[in-house]
Amino acid sequence: METRTYTTIDLRRGMGEILDRTRIAGEAAAITRKGRTVAYLVPVEWFEQTSVAGGPASGTQHITGSGPS
């Protein structure tokens, strides 16, 4: 799986495109802040296959609203 790297600014400006690349094209995305990787965005199928319990509920959180960036 190819992994593209985006800054947090890129993520803010192009969230829809980045999500589409992940969902449709199956591309993982590394999200960086100040030159350090802070998160990965991966296709749901990949996450579900590699999670410990094998399902979407294991260790996932639904986060809404805005927080510090």
Backbone as ProteinMPNN parsed JSONL, in Angstrom:
{"seq_chain_A": "METRTYTTIDLRRGMGEILDRTRIAGEAAAITRKGRTVAYLVPVEWFEQTSVAGGPASGTQHITGSGPS", "coords_chain_A": {"N_chain_A": [[0.857, -1.181, 0.0], [0.645, 2.126, -0.924], [1.911, 4.971, 0.746], [1.076, 8.238, 1.298], [2.263, 11.457, 2.309], [1.034, 14.035, 4.338], [0.761, 17.337, 5.62], [-0.611, 18.793, 8.649], [-1.821, 21.125, 7.859], [-2.262, 20.66, 5.11], [-4.157, 18.654, 5.446], [-6.294, 20.047, 6.623], [-6.961, 21.794, 4.521], [-7.531, 20.069, 2.384], [-9.26, 17.937, 3.105], [-11.476, 16.417, 2.059], [-10.509, 15.449, -0.44], [-8.28, 13.97, 0.413], [-9.505, 12.031, 2.036], [-11.044, 10.759, 0.047], [-8.983, 9.704, -1.579], [-7.973, 7.854, 0.2], [-10.208, 6.216, 0.747], [-11.301, 5.464, -1.828], [-9.104, 4.963, -3.607], [-7.538, 3.448, -1.993], [-5.259, 4.339, -0.699], [-2.916, 4.88, 1.879], [-2.439, 7.458, 4.34], [-0.027, 9.485, 5.796], [-0.009, 11.671, 8.443], [1.479, 14.667, 9.282], [2.979, 16.834, 11.727], [4.847, 19.621, 12.329], [7.02, 18.328, 11.157], [6.98, 15.753, 12.206], [5.497, 12.534, 12.222], [2.175, 12.201, 13.163], [-0.143, 10.801, 12.961], [-1.9, 8.184, 11.186], [-3.907, 7.695, 8.345], [-5.945, 5.277, 7.191], [-7.402, 2.904, 4.84], [-10.659, 1.657, 5.649], [-11.096, -1.106, 5.397], [-8.517, -2.18, 5.6], [-7.853, -1.434, 8.225], [-9.828, -2.83, 9.707], [-9.135, -5.478, 9.122], [-6.652, -5.678, 10.324], [-6.976, -5.023, 12.979], [-6.956, -5.984, 16.438], [-9.169, -7.484, 17.514], [-10.474, -7.859, 15.189], [-12.694, -6.454, 14.341], [-14.721, -3.484, 13.707], [-15.291, -2.229, 16.141], [-13.289, -2.556, 17.992], [-11.32, -0.821, 20.023], [-11.83, 1.638, 18.793], [-12.714, 5.087, 18.383], [-15.247, 7.511, 18.134], [-14.996, 10.707, 17.121], [-16.103, 13.976, 17.447], [-16.646, 17.431, 16.556], [-14.422, 20.244, 17.083], [-11.016, 20.37, 17.875], [-7.863, 21.065, 19.45], [-5.307, 21.987, 17.101]], "CA_chain_A": [[0.0, 0.0, 0.0], [1.41, 3.372, -1.005], [1.591, 5.94, 1.795], [1.377, 9.638, 1.003], [2.444, 12.261, 3.515], [0.355, 15.331, 4.34], [0.871, 18.106, 6.857], [-1.923, 19.092, 9.215], [-2.383, 22.201, 7.02], [-2.798, 19.967, 3.936], [-5.357, 17.944, 5.874], [-7.372, 21.036, 6.777], [-7.332, 22.358, 3.217], [-7.966, 19.082, 1.405], [-9.802, 16.761, 3.793], [-12.312, 15.61, 1.168], [-9.658, 14.768, -1.417], [-7.461, 12.99, 1.12], [-10.402, 10.924, 2.395], [-11.367, 10.027, -1.183], [-7.804, 8.916, -1.969], [-7.875, 6.731, 1.133], [-11.368, 5.334, 0.608], [-11.495, 4.96, -3.179], [-7.866, 4.445, -4.188], [-6.888, 2.562, -1.035], [-3.96, 4.898, -0.297], [-2.756, 5.31, 3.267], [-1.915, 8.815, 4.465], [0.68, 9.835, 7.031], [-0.282, 13.063, 8.789], [2.614, 15.184, 10.036], [2.937, 18.162, 12.349], [6.214, 20.062, 12.655], [7.964, 17.347, 10.65], [6.846, 14.439, 12.849], [4.242, 11.845, 11.94], [1.316, 12.18, 14.346], [-1.267, 9.885, 12.745], [-2.061, 7.565, 9.875], [-5.264, 7.519, 7.862], [-5.887, 4.071, 6.372], [-8.721, 2.421, 4.421], [-11.378, 0.943, 6.706], [-10.89, -2.545, 5.238], [-7.198, -2.489, 6.151], [-7.938, -1.307, 9.681], [-10.631, -3.919, 10.245], [-8.386, -6.721, 8.967], [-5.473, -5.709, 11.181], [-7.275, -4.744, 14.392], [-6.771, -7.163, 17.277], [-10.394, -8.283, 17.593], [-10.964, -8.078, 13.835], [-13.92, -5.731, 14.043], [-14.618, -2.029, 13.786], [-15.514, -1.687, 17.478], [-12.169, -2.777, 18.905], [-10.405, 0.286, 20.229], [-12.102, 2.812, 17.975], [-13.443, 6.186, 19.004], [-15.866, 8.465, 17.224], [-14.668, 12.035, 17.633], [-16.788, 15.053, 16.742], [-16.284, 18.771, 17.004], [-13.068, 20.667, 16.761], [-10.123, 20.396, 19.021], [-6.595, 21.744, 19.139], [-4.697, 21.461, 15.876]], "C_chain_A": [[0.898, 1.238, 0.0], [0.96, 4.32, 0.11], [2.02, 7.326, 1.356], [1.484, 10.394, 2.317], [1.793, 13.629, 3.326], [0.637, 16.029, 5.664], [-0.532, 18.332, 7.414], [-2.603, 20.222, 8.433], [-2.99, 21.599, 5.76], [-4.118, 19.286, 4.279], [-6.536, 18.897, 6.028], [-7.878, 21.53, 5.431], [-7.937, 21.332, 2.268], [-8.537, 17.813, 2.001], [-10.596, 15.856, 2.858], [-11.487, 14.803, 0.179], [-8.818, 13.675, -0.749], [-8.312, 11.791, 1.533], [-10.773, 10.098, 1.17], [-10.202, 9.17, -1.641], [-7.673, 7.686, -1.079], [-8.993, 5.729, 0.881], [-11.432, 4.684, -0.765], [-10.241, 4.298, -3.737], [-7.118, 3.505, -3.242], [-5.518, 3.035, -0.589], [-3.962, 5.268, 1.176], [-2.185, 6.72, 3.264], [-1.24, 8.974, 5.818], [0.441, 11.317, 7.265], [0.86, 13.548, 9.679], [2.33, 16.559, 10.612], [4.36, 18.485, 12.777], [7.245, 18.994, 12.297], [7.89, 15.96, 11.256], [5.503, 13.823, 12.505], [3.436, 11.74, 13.221], [0.146, 11.207, 14.198], [-1.191, 9.28, 11.348], [-3.543, 7.45, 9.579], [-5.204, 6.348, 6.9], [-7.288, 3.665, 5.937], [-9.358, 1.558, 5.512], [-11.157, -0.566, 6.605], [-9.547, -2.976, 5.83], [-7.247, -2.463, 7.673], [-8.685, -2.477, 10.291], [-9.897, -5.256, 10.159], [-7.223, -6.812, 9.947], [-5.756, -5.402, 12.639], [-7.272, -6.056, 15.179], [-8.01, -8.059, 17.291], [-11.004, -8.518, 16.213], [-12.223, -7.319, 13.472], [-13.77, -4.247, 14.24], [-14.76, -1.466, 15.188], [-14.307, -1.823, 18.4], [-11.238, -1.575, 18.945], [-10.668, 1.518, 19.387], [-12.872, 3.835, 18.774], [-14.052, 7.028, 17.91], [-15.682, 9.841, 17.84], [-15.403, 13.072, 16.793], [-16.319, 16.392, 17.289], [-14.868, 19.111, 16.616], [-12.245, 20.733, 18.031], [-8.868, 21.149, 18.645], [-5.974, 21.162, 17.886], [-3.267, 21.836, 15.745]], "O_chain_A": [[1.798, 1.366, 0.83], [-0.235, 4.449, 0.377], [3.195, 7.56, 1.074], [0.871, 10.015, 3.315], [1.974, 14.289, 2.303], [0.739, 15.381, 6.706], [-1.524, 18.089, 6.727], [-3.83, 20.267, 8.356], [-4.097, 21.968, 5.368], [-5.074, 19.333, 3.505], [-7.651, 18.584, 5.609], [-9.084, 21.666, 5.226], [-8.769, 21.683, 1.432], [-8.324, 16.726, 1.465], [-10.401, 14.641, 2.87], [-11.732, 13.613, -0.018], [-8.67, 12.581, -1.293], [-7.874, 10.649, 1.391], [-10.814, 8.87, 1.241], [-10.401, 8.026, -2.05], [-7.307, 6.608, -1.547], [-8.747, 4.525, 0.81], [-11.602, 3.468, -0.86], [-10.309, 3.194, -4.279], [-6.166, 2.841, -3.653], [-4.696, 2.23, -0.149], [-4.901, 5.897, 1.664], [-1.527, 7.131, 2.308], [-1.812, 8.638, 6.855], [0.669, 12.13, 6.37], [1.175, 12.928, 10.695], [1.551, 17.338, 10.064], [4.995, 17.716, 13.498], [8.213, 18.778, 13.026], [8.652, 15.075, 10.867], [4.484, 14.513, 12.496], [3.93, 11.257, 14.24], [-0.483, 10.832, 15.187], [-0.514, 9.796, 10.459], [-4.34, 7.144, 10.466], [-4.492, 6.407, 5.897], [-8.265, 4.036, 6.586], [-8.665, 0.818, 6.21], [-11.042, -1.238, 7.631], [-9.456, -4.016, 6.483], [-6.737, -3.371, 8.331], [-8.233, -3.058, 11.278], [-10.035, -6.086, 11.058], [-6.846, -7.91, 10.358], [-4.853, -5.511, 13.468], [-7.558, -7.116, 14.623], [-7.898, -9.27, 17.098], [-11.95, -9.294, 16.081], [-12.769, -7.524, 12.388], [-12.813, -3.789, 14.863], [-14.383, -0.316, 15.416], [-14.307, -1.254, 19.491], [-10.464, -1.343, 18.016], [-9.791, 2.375, 19.279], [-13.589, 3.501, 19.718], [-13.434, 7.235, 16.865], [-16.156, 10.107, 18.945], [-15.33, 13.045, 15.565], [-15.683, 16.469, 18.34], [-14.201, 18.356, 15.909], [-12.727, 21.103, 19.102], [-8.831, 21.81, 17.607], [-6.1, 19.964, 17.633], [-2.619, 21.466, 14.766]]}, "name": "protein", "num_of_chains": 1, "seq": "METRTYTTIDLRRGMGEILDRTRIAGEAAAITRKGRTVAYLVPVEWFEQTSVAGGPASGTQHITGSGPS"}
